[in-house]
């Protein structure tokens, strides 16, 4: 089975050595990313602020 990282140019770069997802065969696995505002580099104050940039 082929396993490869998947990244999107439309999303902010993940913090650290992570990818937006991993493709394993025909299955795409994704996980959440930290709620950092890409303009300021600061963590959002609450859940609403952390999800706003999507």
Predicted model as a PDB file, atoms N, CA, C, CB and O in Angstrom, pLDDT in the B-factor column:
MODEL        1                                                                  
ATOM      1  N   UNK A   1       0.847  -1.175   0.000  1.00 89.00           N  
ATOM      2  CA  UNK A   1       0.000   0.000   0.000  1.00 89.00           C  
ATOM      3  C   UNK A   1       0.895   1.241   0.000  1.00 89.00           C  
ATOM      4  CB  UNK A   1      -0.965  -0.004   1.225  1.00 89.00           C  
ATOM      5  O   UNK A   1       1.895   1.303   0.716  1.00 89.00           O  
ATOM      6  N   UNK A   2       0.523   2.209  -0.801  1.00 92.00           N  
ATOM      7  CA  UNK A   2       1.250   3.470  -0.878  1.00 92.00           C  
ATOM      8  C   UNK A   2       0.699   4.437   0.162  1.00 92.00           C  
ATOM      9  CB  UNK A   2       1.155   4.080  -2.298  1.00 92.00           C  
ATOM     10  O   UNK A   2      -0.514   4.609   0.279  1.00 92.00           O  
ATOM     11  N   UNK A   3       1.603   5.071   0.920  1.00 95.00           N  
ATOM     12  CA  UNK A   3       1.224   6.070   1.923  1.00 95.00           C  
ATOM     13  C   UNK A   3       1.948   7.361   1.584  1.00 95.00           C  
ATOM     14  CB  UNK A   3       1.569   5.592   3.383  1.00 95.00           C  
ATOM     15  O   UNK A   3       3.168   7.369   1.423  1.00 95.00           O  
ATOM     16  N   UNK A   4       1.182   8.476   1.472  1.00 94.00           N  
ATOM     17  CA  UNK A   4       1.826   9.750   1.147  1.00 94.00           C  
ATOM     18  C   UNK A   4       1.128  10.900   1.862  1.00 94.00           C  
ATOM     19  CB  UNK A   4       1.820   9.988  -0.373  1.00 94.00           C  
ATOM     20  O   UNK A   4      -0.089  10.869   2.044  1.00 94.00           O  
ATOM     21  N   UNK A   5       1.894  11.924   2.272  1.00 92.00           N  
ATOM     22  CA  UNK A   5       1.295  13.093   2.905  1.00 92.00           C  
ATOM     23  C   UNK A   5       0.516  13.921   1.887  1.00 92.00           C  
ATOM     24  CB  UNK A   5       2.374  13.953   3.572  1.00 92.00           C  
ATOM     25  O   UNK A   5       0.847  13.931   0.702  1.00 92.00           O  
ATOM     26  N   UNK A   6      -0.513  14.610   2.353  1.00 90.00           N  
ATOM     27  CA  UNK A   6      -1.340  15.463   1.504  1.00 90.00           C  
ATOM     28  C   UNK A   6      -1.348  16.863   2.115  1.00 90.00           C  
ATOM     29  CB  UNK A   6      -2.804  14.891   1.363  1.00 90.00           C  
ATOM     30  O   UNK A   6      -1.637  17.015   3.302  1.00 90.00           O  
ATOM     31  N   UNK A   7      -1.037  17.877   1.327  1.00 87.00           N  
ATOM     32  CA  UNK A   7      -1.061  19.273   1.776  1.00 87.00           C  
ATOM     33  C   UNK A   7      -1.852  20.106   0.790  1.00 87.00           C  
ATOM     34  CB  UNK A   7       0.372  19.836   1.933  1.00 87.00           C  
ATOM     35  O   UNK A   7      -1.852  19.835  -0.411  1.00 87.00           O  
ATOM     36  N   UNK A   8      -2.526  21.124   1.304  1.00 82.00           N  
ATOM     37  CA  UNK A   8      -3.321  22.025   0.477  1.00 82.00           C  
ATOM     38  C   UNK A   8      -2.671  23.399   0.448  1.00 82.00           C  
ATOM     39  CB  UNK A   8      -4.770  22.121   1.001  1.00 82.00           C  
ATOM     40  O   UNK A   8      -2.223  23.893   1.483  1.00 82.00           O  
ATOM     41  N   UNK A   9      -2.615  24.014  -0.712  1.00 83.00           N  
ATOM     42  CA  UNK A   9      -2.109  25.380  -0.844  1.00 83.00           C  
ATOM     43  C   UNK A   9      -3.130  26.394  -0.338  1.00 83.00           C  
ATOM     44  CB  UNK A   9      -1.749  25.679  -2.303  1.00 83.00           C  
ATOM     45  O   UNK A   9      -2.792  27.558  -0.124  1.00 83.00           O  
ATOM     46  N   UNK A  10      -4.390  25.956  -0.143  1.00 75.00           N  
ATOM     47  CA  UNK A  10      -5.464  26.856   0.276  1.00 75.00           C  
ATOM     48  C   UNK A  10      -5.570  26.983   1.792  1.00 75.00           C  
ATOM     49  CB  UNK A  10      -6.780  26.377  -0.281  1.00 75.00           C  
ATOM     50  O   UNK A  10      -6.347  27.804   2.280  1.00 75.00           O  
ATOM     51  N   UNK A  11      -4.815  26.199   2.546  1.00 74.00           N  
ATOM     52  CA  UNK A  11      -4.860  26.239   4.006  1.00 74.00           C  
ATOM     53  C   UNK A  11      -3.537  26.743   4.557  1.00 74.00           C  
ATOM     54  CB  UNK A  11      -5.184  24.850   4.581  1.00 74.00           C  
ATOM     55  O   UNK A  11      -2.504  26.620   3.898  1.00 74.00           O  
ATOM     56  N   UNK A  12      -3.556  27.308   5.757  1.00 72.00           N  
ATOM     57  CA  UNK A  12      -2.288  27.715   6.367  1.00 72.00           C  
ATOM     58  C   UNK A  12      -1.394  26.498   6.592  1.00 72.00           C  
ATOM     59  CB  UNK A  12      -2.536  28.452   7.703  1.00 72.00           C  
ATOM     60  O   UNK A  12      -1.888  25.387   6.784  1.00 72.00           O  
ATOM     61  N   UNK A  13      -0.081  26.709   6.567  1.00 76.00           N  
ATOM     62  CA  UNK A  13       0.844  25.612   6.821  1.00 76.00           C  
ATOM     63  C   UNK A  13       0.655  25.108   8.247  1.00 76.00           C  
ATOM     64  CB  UNK A  13       2.308  26.058   6.585  1.00 76.00           C  
ATOM     65  O   UNK A  13       0.505  25.912   9.167  1.00 76.00           O  
ATOM     66  N   UNK A  14       0.661  23.796   8.446  1.00 76.00           N  
ATOM     67  CA  UNK A  14       0.572  23.265   9.805  1.00 76.00           C  
ATOM     68  C   UNK A  14       1.788  23.698  10.627  1.00 76.00           C  
ATOM     69  CB  UNK A  14       0.460  21.725   9.778  1.00 76.00           C  
ATOM     70  O   UNK A  14       2.875  23.903  10.087  1.00 76.00           O  
ATOM     71  N   UNK A  15       1.589  23.832  11.933  1.00 72.00           N  
ATOM     72  CA  UNK A  15       2.677  24.177  12.836  1.00 72.00           C  
ATOM     73  C   UNK A  15       3.458  22.897  13.114  1.00 72.00           C  
ATOM     74  CB  UNK A  15       2.144  24.830  14.167  1.00 72.00           C  
ATOM     75  O   UNK A  15       2.894  21.915  13.597  1.00 72.00           O  
ATOM     76  N   UNK A  16       4.726  22.908  12.817  1.00 78.00           N  
ATOM     77  CA  UNK A  16       5.550  21.718  13.035  1.00 78.00           C  
ATOM     78  C   UNK A  16       5.646  20.867  11.774  1.00 78.00           C  
ATOM     79  CB  UNK A  16       4.984  20.886  14.183  1.00 78.00           C  
ATOM     80  O   UNK A  16       5.221  21.291  10.699  1.00 78.00           O  
ATOM     81  N   UNK A  17       6.200  19.675  11.905  1.00 83.00           N  
ATOM     82  CA  UNK A  17       6.436  18.809  10.734  1.00 83.00           C  
ATOM     83  C   UNK A  17       5.220  17.942  10.382  1.00 83.00           C  
ATOM     84  CB  UNK A  17       7.641  17.907  10.993  1.00 83.00           C  
ATOM     85  O   UNK A  17       5.326  16.718  10.290  1.00 83.00           O  
ATOM     86  N   UNK A  18       4.088  18.578  10.189  1.00 83.00           N  
ATOM     87  CA  UNK A  18       2.849  17.841   9.952  1.00 83.00           C  
ATOM     88  C   UNK A  18       2.311  18.110   8.552  1.00 83.00           C  
ATOM     89  CB  UNK A  18       1.797  18.214  11.000  1.00 83.00           C  
ATOM     90  O   UNK A  18       2.730  19.053   7.881  1.00 83.00           O  
ATOM     91  N   UNK A  19       1.380  17.270   8.128  1.00 85.00           N  
ATOM     92  CA  UNK A  19       0.683  17.486   6.862  1.00 85.00           C  
ATOM     93  C   UNK A  19      -0.797  17.664   7.171  1.00 85.00           C  
ATOM     94  CB  UNK A  19       0.917  16.295   5.862  1.00 85.00           C  
ATOM     95  O   UNK A  19      -1.234  17.384   8.287  1.00 85.00           O  
ATOM     96  N   UNK A  20      -1.570  18.124   6.199  1.00 85.00           N  
ATOM     97  CA  UNK A  20      -3.010  18.282   6.383  1.00 85.00           C  
ATOM     98  C   UNK A  20      -3.713  16.937   6.423  1.00 85.00           C  
ATOM     99  CB  UNK A  20      -3.596  19.141   5.271  1.00 85.00           C  
ATOM    100  O   UNK A  20      -4.793  16.813   7.000  1.00 85.00           O  
ATOM    101  N   UNK A  21      -3.118  15.955   5.827  1.00 88.00           N  
ATOM    102  CA  UNK A  21      -3.700  14.621   5.824  1.00 88.00           C  
ATOM    103  C   UNK A  21      -2.706  13.605   5.304  1.00 88.00           C  
ATOM    104  CB  UNK A  21      -4.972  14.591   4.986  1.00 88.00           C  
ATOM    105  O   UNK A  21      -1.596  13.954   4.901  1.00 88.00           O  
ATOM    106  N   UNK A  22      -3.110  12.351   5.315  1.00 93.00           N  
ATOM    107  CA  UNK A  22      -2.285  11.265   4.793  1.00 93.00           C  
ATOM    108  C   UNK A  22      -3.164  10.378   3.934  1.00 93.00           C  
ATOM    109  CB  UNK A  22      -1.616  10.447   5.944  1.00 93.00           C  
ATOM    110  O   UNK A  22      -4.241   9.956   4.356  1.00 93.00           O  
ATOM    111  N   UNK A  23      -2.698  10.099   2.727  1.00 94.00           N  
ATOM    112  CA  UNK A  23      -3.413   9.204   1.826  1.00 94.00           C  
ATOM    113  C   UNK A  23      -2.776   7.819   1.952  1.00 94.00           C  
ATOM    114  CB  UNK A  23      -3.372   9.725   0.338  1.00 94.00           C  
ATOM    115  O   UNK A  23      -1.584   7.653   1.690  1.00 94.00           O  
ATOM    116  N   UNK A  24      -3.568   6.836   2.349  1.00 96.00           N  
ATOM    117  CA  UNK A  24      -3.095   5.462   2.480  1.00 96.00           C  
ATOM    118  C   UNK A  24      -3.963   4.592   1.582  1.00 96.00           C  
ATOM    119  CB  UNK A  24      -3.141   4.972   3.975  1.00 96.00           C  
ATOM    120  O   UNK A  24      -5.110   4.289   1.912  1.00 96.00           O  
ATOM    121  N   UNK A  25      -3.404   4.195   0.450  1.00 95.00           N  
ATOM    122  CA  UNK A  25      -4.201   3.466  -0.540  1.00 95.00           C  
ATOM    123  C   UNK A  25      -5.286   4.388  -1.069  1.00 95.00           C  
ATOM    124  CB  UNK A  25      -4.823   2.173   0.072  1.00 95.00           C  
ATOM    125  O   UNK A  25      -4.987   5.456  -1.604  1.00 95.00           O  
ATOM    126  N   UNK A  26      -6.554   3.984  -0.923  1.00 93.00           N  
ATOM    127  CA  UNK A  26      -7.685   4.792  -1.386  1.00 93.00           C  
ATOM    128  C   UNK A  26      -8.358   5.566  -0.257  1.00 93.00           C  
ATOM    129  CB  UNK A  26      -8.704   3.907  -2.065  1.00 93.00           C  
ATOM    130  O   UNK A  26      -9.433   6.132  -0.453  1.00 93.00           O  
ATOM    131  N   UNK A  27      -7.737   5.596   0.925  1.00 95.00           N  
ATOM    132  CA  UNK A  27      -8.342   6.243   2.086  1.00 95.00           C  
ATOM    133  C   UNK A  27      -7.558   7.487   2.483  1.00 95.00           C  
ATOM    134  CB  UNK A  27      -8.419   5.267   3.266  1.00 95.00           C  
ATOM    135  O   UNK A  27      -6.332   7.448   2.587  1.00 95.00           O  
ATOM    136  N   UNK A  28      -8.277   8.604   2.708  1.00 92.00           N  
ATOM    137  CA  UNK A  28      -7.662   9.847   3.150  1.00 92.00           C  
ATOM    138  C   UNK A  28      -7.923  10.011   4.636  1.00 92.00           C  
ATOM    139  CB  UNK A  28      -8.205  11.063   2.349  1.00 92.00           C  
ATOM    140  O   UNK A  28      -9.075  10.015   5.072  1.00 92.00           O  
ATOM    141  N   UNK A  29      -6.854  10.147   5.419  1.00 92.00           N  
ATOM    142  CA  UNK A  29      -6.952  10.389   6.853  1.00 92.00           C  
ATOM    143  C   UNK A  29      -6.599  11.847   7.108  1.00 92.00           C  
ATOM    144  CB  UNK A  29      -6.015   9.430   7.663  1.00 92.00           C  
ATOM    145  O   UNK A  29      -5.581  12.340   6.622  1.00 92.00           O  
ATOM    146  N   UNK A  30      -7.444  12.538   7.873  1.00 83.00           N  
ATOM    147  CA  UNK A  30      -7.183  13.938   8.197  1.00 83.00           C  
ATOM    148  C   UNK A  30      -7.300  14.122   9.711  1.00 83.00           C  
ATOM    149  CB  UNK A  30      -8.172  14.885   7.440  1.00 83.00           C  
ATOM    150  O   UNK A  30      -7.921  13.311  10.398  1.00 83.00           O  
ATOM    151  N   UNK A  31      -6.699  15.192  10.220  1.00 76.00           N  
ATOM    152  CA  UNK A  31      -6.835  15.510  11.637  1.00 76.00           C  
ATOM    153  C   UNK A  31      -6.911  17.014  11.785  1.00 76.00           C  
ATOM    154  CB  UNK A  31      -5.655  14.930  12.467  1.00 76.00           C  
ATOM    155  O   UNK A  31      -6.602  17.759  10.855  1.00 76.00           O  
ATOM    156  N   UNK A  32      -7.324  17.453  12.954  1.00 73.00           N  
ATOM    157  CA  UNK A  32      -7.430  18.884  13.219  1.00 73.00           C  
ATOM    158  C   UNK A  32      -6.066  19.530  13.336  1.00 73.00           C  
ATOM    159  CB  UNK A  32      -8.226  19.130  14.483  1.00 73.00           C  
ATOM    160  O   UNK A  32      -5.070  18.857  13.601  1.00 73.00           O  
ATOM    161  N   UNK A  33      -6.026  20.813  13.141  1.00 69.00           N  
ATOM    162  CA  UNK A  33      -4.808  21.601  13.290  1.00 69.00           C  
ATOM    163  C   UNK A  33      -5.026  22.584  14.432  1.00 69.00           C  
ATOM    164  CB  UNK A  33      -4.437  22.347  11.960  1.00 69.00           C  
ATOM    165  O   UNK A  33      -6.162  22.844  14.829  1.00 69.00           O  
ATOM    166  N   UNK A  34      -3.952  23.120  14.947  1.00 72.00           N  
ATOM    167  CA  UNK A  34      -4.062  24.110  16.013  1.00 72.00           C  
ATOM    168  C   UNK A  34      -4.800  25.341  15.509  1.00 72.00           C  
ATOM    169  CB  UNK A  34      -2.669  24.497  16.543  1.00 72.00           C  
ATOM    170  O   UNK A  34      -4.693  25.710  14.340  1.00 72.00           O  
ATOM    171  N   UNK A  35      -5.551  25.973  16.407  1.00 76.00           N  
ATOM    172  CA  UNK A  35      -6.358  27.149  16.051  1.00 76.00           C  
ATOM    173  C   UNK A  35      -5.566  28.442  16.076  1.00 76.00           C  
ATOM    174  CB  UNK A  35      -7.530  27.271  16.985  1.00 76.00           C  
ATOM    175  O   UNK A  35      -5.937  29.387  16.772  1.00 76.00           O  
ATOM    176  N   UNK A  36      -4.462  28.490  15.313  1.00 76.00           N  
ATOM    177  CA  UNK A  36      -3.601  29.668  15.271  1.00 76.00           C  
ATOM    178  C   UNK A  36      -4.035  30.584  14.127  1.00 76.00           C  
ATOM    179  CB  UNK A  36      -2.114  29.257  15.108  1.00 76.00           C  
ATOM    180  O   UNK A  36      -4.240  30.127  13.002  1.00 76.00           O  
ATOM    181  N   UNK A  37      -4.173  31.860  14.415  1.00 76.00           N  
ATOM    182  CA  UNK A  37      -4.504  32.843  13.390  1.00 76.00           C  
ATOM    183  C   UNK A  37      -3.274  33.004  12.483  1.00 76.00           C  
ATOM    184  CB  UNK A  37      -4.933  34.225  14.034  1.00 76.00           C  
ATOM    185  O   UNK A  37      -2.216  33.416  12.958  1.00 76.00           O  
ATOM    186  N   UNK A  38      -3.396  32.685  11.183  1.00 71.00           N  
ATOM    187  CA  UNK A  38      -2.235  32.748  10.301  1.00 71.00           C  
ATOM    188  C   UNK A  38      -1.686  34.167  10.104  1.00 71.00           C  
ATOM    189  CB  UNK A  38      -2.595  32.166   8.966  1.00 71.00           C  
ATOM    190  O   UNK A  38      -0.528  34.329   9.719  1.00 71.00           O  
ATOM    191  N   UNK A  39      -2.505  35.196  10.364  1.00 77.00           N  
ATOM    192  CA  UNK A  39      -2.041  36.580  10.198  1.00 77.00           C  
ATOM    193  C   UNK A  39      -1.185  37.048  11.369  1.00 77.00           C  
ATOM    194  CB  UNK A  39      -3.230  37.512  10.033  1.00 77.00           C  
ATOM    195  O   UNK A  39      -0.228  37.801  11.190  1.00 77.00           O  
ATOM    196  N   UNK A  40      -1.546  36.587  12.589  1.00 82.00           N  
ATOM    197  CA  UNK A  40      -0.832  37.058  13.775  1.00 82.00           C  
ATOM    198  C   UNK A  40       0.086  36.003  14.377  1.00 82.00           C  
ATOM    199  CB  UNK A  40      -1.818  37.512  14.813  1.00 82.00           C  
ATOM    200  O   UNK A  40       1.023  36.338  15.102  1.00 82.00           O  
ATOM    201  N   UNK A  41      -0.172  34.739  14.085  1.00 79.00           N  
ATOM    202  CA  UNK A  41       0.604  33.661  14.685  1.00 79.00           C  
ATOM    203  C   UNK A  41       0.191  33.364  16.116  1.00 79.00           C  
ATOM    204  CB  UNK A  41       2.064  34.001  14.647  1.00 79.00           C  
ATOM    205  O   UNK A  41       0.842  32.576  16.801  1.00 79.00           O  
ATOM    206  N   UNK A  42      -0.898  33.996  16.575  1.00 83.00           N  
ATOM    207  CA  UNK A  42      -1.384  33.814  17.940  1.00 83.00           C  
ATOM    208  C   UNK A  42      -2.523  32.788  17.986  1.00 83.00           C  
ATOM    209  CB  UNK A  42      -1.856  35.159  18.520  1.00 83.00           C  
ATOM    210  O   UNK A  42      -3.304  32.669  17.041  1.00 83.00           O  
ATOM    211  N   UNK A  43      -2.605  32.049  19.103  1.00 82.00           N  
ATOM    212  CA  UNK A  43      -3.702  31.106  19.321  1.00 82.00           C  
ATOM    213  C   UNK A  43      -4.975  31.898  19.563  1.00 82.00           C  
ATOM    214  CB  UNK A  43      -3.403  30.149  20.519  1.00 82.00           C  
ATOM    215  O   UNK A  43      -4.960  32.895  20.285  1.00 82.00           O  
ATOM    216  N   UNK A  44      -6.072  31.463  18.969  1.00 80.00           N  
ATOM    217  CA  UNK A  44      -7.354  32.125  19.182  1.00 80.00           C  
ATOM    218  C   UNK A  44      -7.765  32.051  20.642  1.00 80.00           C  
ATOM    219  CB  UNK A  44      -8.433  31.501  18.301  1.00 80.00           C  
ATOM    220  O   UNK A  44      -7.438  31.083  21.329  1.00 80.00           O  
ATOM    221  N   UNK A  45      -8.475  33.060  21.123  1.00 81.00           N  
ATOM    222  CA  UNK A  45      -8.851  33.157  22.539  1.00 81.00           C  
ATOM    223  C   UNK A  45      -9.856  32.098  22.959  1.00 81.00           C  
ATOM    224  CB  UNK A  45      -9.419  34.522  22.827  1.00 81.00           C  
ATOM    225  O   UNK A  45      -9.844  31.658  24.109  1.00 81.00           O  
ATOM    226  N   UNK A  46     -10.728  31.682  22.044  1.00 81.00           N  
ATOM    227  CA  UNK A  46     -11.731  30.676  22.361  1.00 81.00           C  
ATOM    228  C   UNK A  46     -12.017  29.841  21.108  1.00 81.00           C  
ATOM    229  CB  UNK A  46     -13.036  31.343  22.898  1.00 81.00           C  
ATOM    230  O   UNK A  46     -11.425  30.065  20.052  1.00 81.00           O  
ATOM    231  N   UNK A  47     -12.921  28.887  21.240  1.00 79.00           N  
ATOM    232  CA  UNK A  47     -13.211  27.974  20.129  1.00 79.00           C  
ATOM    233  C   UNK A  47     -13.696  28.727  18.889  1.00 79.00           C  
ATOM    234  CB  UNK A  47     -14.261  26.946  20.554  1.00 79.00           C  
ATOM    235  O   UNK A  47     -13.295  28.408  17.769  1.00 79.00           O  
ATOM    236  N   UNK A  48     -14.552  29.718  19.091  1.00 76.00           N  
ATOM    237  CA  UNK A  48     -15.068  30.479  17.946  1.00 76.00           C  
ATOM    238  C   UNK A  48     -13.933  31.193  17.198  1.00 76.00           C  
ATOM    239  CB  UNK A  48     -16.119  31.507  18.418  1.00 76.00           C  
ATOM    240  O   UNK A  48     -13.886  31.167  15.968  1.00 76.00           O  
ATOM    241  N   UNK A  49     -13.036  31.818  17.931  1.00 73.00           N  
ATOM    242  CA  UNK A  49     -11.911  32.535  17.307  1.00 73.00           C  
ATOM    243  C   UNK A  49     -10.959  31.563  16.630  1.00 73.00           C  
ATOM    244  CB  UNK A  49     -11.150  33.369  18.353  1.00 73.00           C  
ATOM    245  O   UNK A  49     -10.395  31.885  15.584  1.00 73.00           O  
ATOM    246  N   UNK A  50     -10.768  30.385  17.202  1.00 71.00           N  
ATOM    247  CA  UNK A  50      -9.857  29.399  16.636  1.00 71.00           C  
ATOM    248  C   UNK A  50     -10.410  28.818  15.333  1.00 71.00           C  
ATOM    249  CB  UNK A  50      -9.596  28.279  17.645  1.00 71.00           C  
ATOM    250  O   UNK A  50      -9.636  28.404  14.470  1.00 71.00           O  
ATOM    251  N   UNK A  51     -11.719  28.781  15.179  1.00 69.00           N  
ATOM    252  CA  UNK A  51     -12.337  28.210  13.977  1.00 69.00           C  
ATOM    253  C   UNK A  51     -12.637  29.259  12.914  1.00 69.00           C  
ATOM    254  CB  UNK A  51     -13.614  27.491  14.345  1.00 69.00           C  
ATOM    255  O   UNK A  51     -12.933  28.902  11.774  1.00 69.00           O  
ATOM    256  N   UNK A  52     -12.569  30.540  13.255  1.00 61.00           N  
ATOM    257  CA  UNK A  52     -12.979  31.612  12.364  1.00 61.00           C  
ATOM    258  C   UNK A  52     -12.223  31.669  11.039  1.00 61.00           C  
ATOM    259  CB  UNK A  52     -12.823  32.900  13.061  1.00 61.00           C  
ATOM    260  O   UNK A  52     -12.832  31.969  10.012  1.00 61.00           O  
ATOM    261  N   UNK A  53     -10.929  31.395  11.025  1.00 52.00           N  
ATOM    262  CA  UNK A  53     -10.154  31.573   9.795  1.00 52.00           C  
ATOM    263  C   UNK A  53     -10.472  30.539   8.738  1.00 52.00           C  
ATOM    264  CB  UNK A  53      -8.692  31.528  10.101  1.00 52.00           C  
ATOM    265  O   UNK A  53     -10.009  30.670   7.605  1.00 52.00           O  
ATOM    266  N   UNK A  54     -11.252  29.504   9.067  1.00 48.00           N  
ATOM    267  CA  UNK A  54     -11.532  28.455   8.072  1.00 48.00           C  
ATOM    268  C   UNK A  54     -12.394  28.992   7.001  1.00 48.00           C  
ATOM    269  CB  UNK A  54     -12.192  27.244   8.699  1.00 48.00           C  
ATOM    270  O   UNK A  54     -12.743  28.269   6.068  1.00 48.00           O  
TER     271      UNK A  54                                                      
ENDMDL                                                                          
END                                                                             
